[in-house]
Amino acid sequence: MPGGTRSCRPPDGDAAANSTDRKRCRGHGSYLRADGGDCELVDVESDQVYVKLSDACAGCQLASVTINGMRQALNEATGLALRVIPVN
């Protein structure tokens, strides 16, 4: 698990997958910001994508739905079975 926010590195050297992860997280961020929340891509390690939910999203009862939506979008975009893990 990552120790804090750091720049993302490609999972297993796959720069294309890392770029897709970043774009998809940014896309979700625009929807979240419209509702007063936000998200940040913290790290990518192998098949694990670490994200931080903030503002109105932090502690929201629907955060698990948001994380699941991110996971589905990333899996569809990359064709990989990725895990999206929320961090504080």
C-alpha positions as CSV (number, residue, x, y, z in Angstrom):
1,M,0.0,0.0,0.0
2,P,1.4,3.4,-0.8
3,G,2.7,5.6,2.0
4,G,1.3,8.8,0.5
5,T,0.6,10.7,-2.7
6,R,3.3,10.2,-5.2
7,S,3.6,10.4,-9.0
8,C,2.2,7.4,-10.8
9,R,4.4,4.9,-12.4
10,P,3.3,2.5,-15.1
11,P,2.1,-0.9,-13.9
12,D,4.7,-3.5,-15.0
13,G,6.2,-0.9,-17.4
14,D,2.9,-0.4,-19.3
15,A,2.8,3.3,-20.0
16,A,-0.4,3.1,-22.1
17,A,-2.3,1.5,-19.2
18,N,-1.0,4.1,-16.8
19,S,-2.1,6.9,-19.1
20,T,-5.6,5.4,-19.4
21,D,-5.8,5.1,-15.6
22,R,-5.0,8.8,-15.2
23,K,-7.5,9.9,-17.9
24,R,-10.3,7.8,-16.4
25,C,-9.6,9.1,-12.9
26,R,-9.7,12.7,-14.2
27,G,-13.0,11.9,-16.0
28,H,-14.6,10.7,-12.8
29,G,-13.2,13.7,-11.0
30,S,-15.2,16.1,-13.2
31,Y,-18.4,14.3,-12.3
32,L,-17.5,14.3,-8.6
33,R,-16.5,18.0,-8.6
34,A,-20.0,18.8,-10.0
35,D,-21.4,17.4,-6.7
36,G,-18.8,19.0,-4.4
37,G,-16.4,16.1,-4.3
38,D,-13.1,15.2,-5.9
39,C,-10.7,12.3,-6.4
40,E,-7.0,11.9,-7.0
41,L,-5.0,9.1,-8.5
42,V,-2.4,8.3,-5.8
43,D,-0.5,5.3,-7.2
44,V,-0.7,2.4,-9.6
45,E,1.0,-0.9,-8.5
46,S,0.5,-3.9,-10.8
47,D,-3.3,-4.4,-11.0
48,Q,-4.0,-2.1,-8.0
49,V,-5.1,1.5,-8.6
50,Y,-5.0,3.7,-5.4
51,V,-7.3,6.7,-5.3
52,K,-8.1,9.3,-2.7
53,L,-11.6,10.7,-2.4
54,S,-11.8,14.1,-1.0
55,D,-14.2,17.0,-0.2
56,A,-17.8,15.9,-0.3
57,C,-16.7,12.4,-1.3
58,A,-14.7,11.8,1.8
59,G,-16.9,9.8,4.2
60,C,-19.8,9.8,1.8
61,Q,-22.1,6.8,2.1
62,L,-22.0,6.3,-1.6
63,A,-18.2,6.2,-1.9
64,S,-18.2,2.5,-2.5
65,V,-20.5,3.0,-5.5
66,T,-18.1,5.7,-6.8
67,I,-15.1,3.3,-6.4
68,N,-17.0,0.5,-8.1
69,G,-17.9,2.8,-11.0
70,M,-14.2,3.8,-11.4
71,R,-13.2,0.1,-11.3
72,Q,-15.7,-0.7,-14.1
73,A,-14.7,2.2,-16.3
74,L,-11.0,1.3,-15.9
75,N,-11.5,-2.4,-16.6
76,E,-13.5,-1.6,-19.7
77,A,-11.0,1.0,-20.9
78,T,-7.9,-1.2,-20.3
79,G,-9.3,-4.7,-20.8
80,L,-7.6,-5.6,-17.5
81,A,-9.0,-6.7,-14.2
82,L,-7.9,-3.8,-12.1
83,R,-8.7,-3.2,-8.4
84,V,-9.5,0.3,-7.3
85,I,-8.5,0.9,-3.7
86,P,-9.4,4.0,-1.7
87,V,-6.8,5.5,0.6
88,N,-6.9,8.3,3.1
